[in-house]
Amino acid sequence: MAVSHHRSAEATPHDSFTRVITLAGGLDADQRARLLQIAEMCPVHRMLTAGSAISTSLTP
């Protein structure tokens, strides 16, 4: 997983995070979607989204 952060005083919210998750193994589309759904429920993710924007994507 890779995470980047950008802060902009002009934007609301000021902090923006981009998270890219790499999944290994022979996973089908439903399994990949479910793992992405679980990642969105992470307690740290939930805390950050309360005051930050987070963009998440999976590598091909």
Phi and psi in degrees as GROMACS dihedral restraints (atoms count N, CA, C in turn):
[ dihedral_restraints ]
;  ai    aj    ak    al  type     phi  dphi    fc
    3     4     5     6     1  -126.6    20    10
    4     5     6     7     1   139.6    20    10
    6     7     8     9     1  -130.4    20    10
    7     8     9    10     1   133.4    20    10
    9    10    11    12     1  -121.8    20    10
   10    11    12    13     1   156.4    20    10
   12    13    14    15     1  -131.3    20    10
   13    14    15    16     1   139.8    20    10
   15    16    17    18     1  -136.0    20    10
   16    17    18    19     1   136.4    20    10
   18    19    20    21     1  -119.5    20    10
   19    20    21    22     1   131.7    20    10
   21    22    23    24     1  -137.2    20    10
   22    23    24    25     1   120.1    20    10
   24    25    26    27     1   -65.4    20    10
   25    26    27    28     1   -25.6    20    10
   27    28    29    30     1   -82.2    20    10
   28    29    30    31     1   -21.5    20    10
   30    31    32    33     1   -90.1    20    10
   31    32    33    34     1   157.3    20    10
   33    34    35    36     1  -128.6    20    10
   34    35    36    37     1   117.7    20    10
   36    37    38    39     1   -73.0    20    10
   37    38    39    40     1   164.0    20    10
   39    40    41    42     1   -69.0    20    10
   40    41    42    43     1   -32.9    20    10
   42    43    44    45     1  -101.3    20    10
   43    44    45    46     1   136.0    20    10
   45    46    47    48     1  -131.2    20    10
   46    47    48    49     1   130.0    20    10
   48    49    50    51     1  -115.7    20    10
   49    50    51    52     1   140.6    20    10
   51    52    53    54     1  -119.0    20    10
   52    53    54    55     1   124.5    20    10
   54    55    56    57     1  -118.3    20    10
   55    56    57    58     1   129.2    20    10
   57    58    59    60     1  -120.9    20    10
   58    59    60    61     1   120.8    20    10
   60    61    62    63     1  -105.8    20    10
   61    62    63    64     1   131.0    20    10
   63    64    65    66     1  -106.3    20    10
   64    65    66    67     1   121.7    20    10
   66    67    68    69     1  -105.7    20    10
   67    68    69    70     1   132.0    20    10
   69    70    71    72     1  -104.8    20    10
   70    71    72    73     1   155.8    20    10
   72    73    74    75     1   101.5    20    10
   73    74    75    76     1   172.8    20    10
   75    76    77    78     1   -86.5    20    10
   76    77    78    79     1    77.1    20    10
   78    79    80    81     1   -99.5    20    10
   79    80    81    82     1   139.3    20    10
   81    82    83    84     1   -85.5    20    10
   82    83    84    85     1   175.0    20    10
   84    85    86    87     1   -60.3    20    10
   85    86    87    88     1   -38.8    20    10
   87    88    89    90     1   -65.9    20    10
   88    89    90    91     1   -40.6    20    10
   90    91    92    93     1   -66.0    20    10
   91    92    93    94     1   -41.3    20    10
   93    94    95    96     1   -63.4    20    10
   94    95    96    97     1   -43.2    20    10
   96    97    98    99     1   -63.0    20    10
   97    98    99   100     1   -40.9    20    10
   99   100   101   102     1   -65.6    20    10
  100   101   102   103     1   -41.9    20    10
  102   103   104   105     1   -65.0    20    10
  103   104   105   106     1   -37.2    20    10
  105   106   107   108     1   -64.7    20    10
  106   107   108   109     1   -40.7    20    10
  108   109   110   111     1   -60.9    20    10
  109   110   111   112     1   -42.6    20    10
  111   112   113   114     1   -63.9    20    10
  112   113   114   115     1   -41.9    20    10
  114   115   116   117     1   -59.7    20    10
  115   116   117   118     1   -35.5    20    10
  117   118   119   120     1   -69.1    20    10
  118   119   120   121     1   -17.8    20    10
  120   121   122   123     1   -95.8    20    10
  121   122   123   124     1     2.0    20    10
  123   124   125   126     1   -56.6    20    10
  124   125   126   127     1   136.7    20    10
  126   127   128   129     1   -58.5    20    10
  127   128   129   130     1   -37.3    20    10
  129   130   131   132     1   -67.6    20    10
  130   131   132   133     1   -42.1    20    10
  132   133   134   135     1   -58.7    20    10
  133   134   135   136     1   -45.6    20    10
  135   136   137   138     1   -62.4    20    10
  136   137   138   139     1   -39.8    20    10
  138   139   140   141     1   -64.8    20    10
  139   140   141   142     1   -44.8    20    10
  141   142   143   144     1   -68.7    20    10
  142   143   144   145     1   -37.2    20    10
  144   145   146   147     1   -68.4    20    10
  145   146   147   148     1   -18.4    20    10
  147   148   149   150     1   -64.5    20    10
  148   149   150   151     1   -24.6    20    10
  150   151   152   153     1  -139.2    20    10
  151   152   153   154     1     7.7    20    10
  153   154   155   156     1  -140.2    20    10
  154   155   156   157     1   157.5    20    10
  156   157   158   159     1   -96.7    20    10
  157   158   159   160     1   133.7    20    10
  159   160   161   162     1  -127.3    20    10
  160   161   162   163     1   129.3    20    10
  162   163   164   165     1  -111.6    20    10
  163   164   165   166     1   130.1    20    10
  165   166   167   168     1  -125.5    20    10
  166   167   168   169     1   138.3    20    10
  168   169   170   171     1  -145.0    20    10
  169   170   171   172     1   160.1    20    10
  171   172   173   174     1  -104.5    20    10
  172   173   174   175     1   144.1    20    10
  174   175   176   177     1   -73.9    20    10
  175   176   177   178     1   152.4    20    10
